[in-house]
Amino acid sequence: MQEITPELVRTFSALSDPVRMATLARLAEGPATVGELAEPFALSAAGFSKHLSVLQSAGLVDKQLDGRKHICSLNVEPLRAAFDWLSFYRHFWSDNLDRLDTFLGQISAKDTGKNTGK
């Protein structure tokens, strides 16, 4: 079984909101100011700040001060850990679905043999 760490839980929790997911998608294109990140959303500055705080707490966003501007950038390490965790289950389901496909193929072949009198 894959280890479920507090960091992994924070990552998935942060990804559970569409505003935060869209913010990360924007940051995947490159660094941006807090204002640029907040612009597409109909949220107050305080409301968006809470979303940004969740992303920062999960380690997904780094924020630096450049003069009077706060510049945010994406930190992909927590996403890599989430990807690795999900990859285990992708392999699990892929293997199980392959076995199911083989089983169904065997049943179909037996049924075809019965229908043709073989």
N, C-alpha and C positions, 0 to 999 in steps of 0.2 A: 504494500500500500504506500502511496505517495505521502510524504510528510506534509502536514498542514501547519505552516509556521504563522506566527502573528503577522509577519510582513506580507505573506501571501494573502491572508485574510484582508488586510488593509488594501492591498492592490485590487482585489476583486470587489471590495466594497466601494472603492473609489471609481471603479469602472461601471458600477451599477446605475449611474445617472447619465442621461443623454447630454446634459450640459458639460459634464466632466469628460465624457467620451469625445465630444466635439472639440473641446479645448485641447485635448491631447492630439487629436487629428490635426488641428491647426498648428500645434507646436512641432509636429513631425515635419512640417514644411520649413521650420526654422524658428529662431527666437522671436519673441514678440513682447511688446509692452502689455501691462495689465489692461490698459485702456483698449488696445487693439484686440485683445482676447475677449474682453467683455462686450465689445461693440455689437456682435450679431444677436445678443440675447436681450430680451425685454426684462432685465433684472436691475434692481438697484445696485449701486456700487457695493453696498454691504452684502447684498445677496450673492453677488458674484464672488466677492472676497471669501465668503464661506466655502464656496466650491473650490476656489484656489487653495484654501487652507487644507481641505481634505486631500487634494492632489499632492500638496507639499508634505503632509503628514505621511502619506503613503510612499514618499520618496520618488514620485513620478515627475515632479516639477521642481526645478531649482530656480530661485529668484535672487537676482543681484541688483544692487543699486548702481545706476549709471547717472551721476548727477542727481537730478530729481525724478528720474524715471526708474521704475522697477521693470527690469528685463527678465522675462521668464524663458526657460529652456526645458526641453524634454530630457528626462533621465530614463533611459530604456532598460536599465538593469532590472527593476521590478517587473517589467513586462516580459523580459527573458525568463525570469523565474516562473511567471504565470504560464508562459508558452511551454516551458519544460514540464510543468505540472499537467497541463492539458494534453501534451503529446503522449503521455502515458495512457490516457484514456482514449485517445485517437487510435493508438495501436491495439488497445484492448478491444474496442468496438470493431475495428477493421478485421482483426483475427476472428472474432466471434461471428461476424457477418460472412466472412469467407467460409467458415465451417458450416454455417446455415445454408449458404449457397450450394456447397457440396452435398449436404444432406438432402436438400430439395431436389437437386439434380438426380440423386440416386432414387428418390421416391418417384420422380417423374419418369425415369427410365424403367422402373419396375411397373408403373401404371401403363406405360406405353407397351411394354411386353405383354401385359395381361390383355390389353385391348386388341392386340394383333394376333393373339393365340399362340404366342411364342413361349 
